[in-house]
């Protein structure tokens, strides 16, 4: 990603939040521009304060797991910066042990654990297939909670 908009967005954020430092990541939710925009809208509305990702994908891509205190710039479906979040909690657990509370904090659909599991099972299965492994309900997932900072 070579967009100058991202470092400029971060510079503007740190001008009013100097304790944020210079370390951040930039990413979008989901796997399509439409889903990125939909989930970003939930963050902007204050309805989404958590996300979940497949643990194996961090190992597969050699990306570090999120840590409490990490900052992220959330991008829209056109990969433009729209929000800054800070990680407040990270837990790794089997998919089938994700709590109803965490599912509700994801802010999607009817906020139920049942609907969360249905949608995320399909999403994680597709991600796993793309990475050449089969997803199961016992696979570890990374449950991240965050606050919007800007």
C-alpha positions as CSV (number, residue, x, y, z in Angstrom):
1,X,0.0,0.0,0.0
2,X,1.6,3.2,-1.1
3,X,-1.1,5.7,-0.3
4,X,0.2,8.9,1.3
5,X,-3.2,9.3,2.9
6,X,-2.3,6.7,5.6
7,X,0.8,8.3,7.0
8,X,-0.8,11.7,6.7
9,X,-3.9,10.4,8.6
10,X,-1.5,9.1,11.3
11,X,0.4,12.4,11.5
12,X,-2.9,14.2,12.0
13,X,-4.0,11.8,14.7
14,X,-0.7,12.0,16.6
15,X,-0.8,15.8,16.5
16,X,-3.7,15.6,19.0
17,X,-2.6,12.3,20.6
18,X,1.2,12.6,21.0
19,X,1.4,9.6,23.3
20,X,0.4,7.3,20.4
21,X,4.0,7.3,19.1
22,X,4.9,6.2,15.6
23,X,3.9,2.5,15.6
24,X,0.6,1.5,13.9
25,X,-0.9,-0.9,11.4
26,X,-3.4,-0.1,8.7
27,X,-6.0,-2.6,7.6
28,X,-9.6,-3.1,6.7
29,X,-12.2,-5.5,8.1
30,X,-13.5,-8.4,6.0
31,X,-12.5,-9.7,2.6
32,X,-14.4,-7.5,0.2
33,X,-14.6,-3.7,-0.2
34,X,-18.3,-3.9,0.6
35,X,-17.8,-5.8,3.8
36,X,-14.9,-3.4,4.8
37,X,-17.3,-0.5,4.4
38,X,-20.1,-2.2,6.3
39,X,-18.0,-3.1,9.3
40,X,-16.2,0.3,9.3
41,X,-19.7,1.9,9.5
42,X,-20.3,-0.1,12.6
43,X,-17.1,1.1,14.1
44,X,-17.9,4.7,13.2
45,X,-21.3,4.4,14.8
46,X,-19.8,3.0,18.0
47,X,-21.5,-0.4,17.5
48,X,-18.4,-2.5,16.7
49,X,-15.8,-2.7,19.5
50,X,-14.4,-6.2,18.8
51,X,-13.1,-8.4,16.0
52,X,-12.0,-12.0,15.6
53,X,-9.4,-13.5,13.3
54,X,-8.0,-16.9,12.6
55,X,-4.9,-17.6,14.7
56,X,-3.3,-19.8,11.9
57,X,-3.4,-16.9,9.5
58,X,-1.0,-14.9,11.7
59,X,1.4,-17.8,11.7
60,X,0.9,-18.3,7.9
61,X,1.6,-14.7,7.1
62,X,4.3,-14.2,9.8
63,X,2.3,-11.2,11.2
64,X,2.5,-10.5,14.9
65,X,-0.6,-11.0,17.0
66,X,-2.2,-7.8,18.1
67,X,-1.2,-6.6,21.6
68,X,-3.0,-4.5,24.2
69,X,-2.1,-0.9,23.4
70,X,-1.6,-1.4,19.7
71,X,-3.0,1.3,17.4
72,X,-4.6,0.5,14.0
73,X,-5.8,2.7,11.2
74,X,-9.0,1.2,9.9
75,X,-9.4,1.5,6.1
76,X,-12.6,1.7,4.1
77,X,-13.3,-0.5,1.0
78,X,-11.1,1.8,-1.2
79,X,-8.2,1.4,1.3
80,X,-8.6,5.0,2.5
81,X,-8.0,5.7,6.3
82,X,-11.2,6.4,8.2
83,X,-10.7,5.6,11.9
84,X,-8.0,4.9,14.5
85,X,-8.6,2.2,17.1
86,X,-6.5,1.0,20.0
87,X,-6.5,-2.6,21.2
88,X,-7.7,-3.1,24.8
89,X,-7.9,-6.8,25.1
90,X,-6.6,-9.9,23.2
91,X,-7.5,-13.5,23.9
92,X,-6.7,-16.6,21.9
93,X,-9.3,-19.4,22.3
94,X,-11.0,-22.1,20.3
95,X,-13.6,-20.8,17.9
96,X,-16.3,-22.8,19.8
97,X,-15.5,-21.0,23.1
98,X,-16.0,-17.5,21.8
99,X,-18.5,-15.8,24.2
100,X,-21.8,-14.3,23.5
101,X,-20.5,-11.0,25.0
102,X,-17.6,-10.9,22.5
103,X,-20.0,-11.8,19.6
104,X,-22.3,-8.9,20.6
105,X,-19.3,-6.5,20.8
106,X,-18.6,-7.3,17.1
107,X,-21.8,-5.3,16.4
108,X,-23.0,-7.4,13.5
109,X,-26.5,-8.6,12.7
110,X,-28.8,-9.3,15.6
111,X,-25.8,-9.4,18.0
112,X,-26.4,-13.1,18.9
113,X,-23.8,-15.7,19.4
114,X,-25.7,-18.0,17.1
115,X,-25.7,-15.6,14.2
116,X,-22.0,-14.7,14.9
117,X,-21.0,-18.3,14.7
118,X,-23.0,-18.9,11.5
119,X,-21.4,-16.0,9.6
120,X,-17.9,-16.4,11.1
121,X,-17.8,-20.1,10.4
122,X,-18.4,-19.5,6.7
123,X,-15.9,-16.6,6.7
124,X,-13.2,-18.5,8.5
125,X,-13.8,-21.7,6.4
126,X,-13.2,-19.6,3.2
127,X,-10.1,-18.0,4.7
128,X,-8.7,-21.4,5.7
129,X,-9.4,-22.9,2.3
130,X,-7.5,-20.0,0.6
131,X,-4.6,-20.8,3.0
132,X,-4.8,-24.6,2.2
133,X,-6.2,-25.9,5.5
134,X,-9.6,-26.9,6.7
135,X,-11.2,-24.9,9.5
136,X,-12.8,-26.6,12.5
137,X,-14.7,-25.3,15.4
138,X,-11.8,-26.2,17.7
139,X,-9.3,-24.1,15.8
140,X,-7.9,-21.1,17.7
141,X,-9.1,-17.6,17.0
142,X,-7.8,-14.2,18.1
143,X,-10.5,-12.2,19.9
144,X,-9.6,-8.6,20.0
145,X,-11.4,-5.7,21.7
146,X,-10.8,-2.1,20.9
147,X,-11.8,1.5,21.4
148,X,-12.1,4.1,18.7
149,X,-9.6,6.9,19.4
150,X,-10.3,9.6,16.8
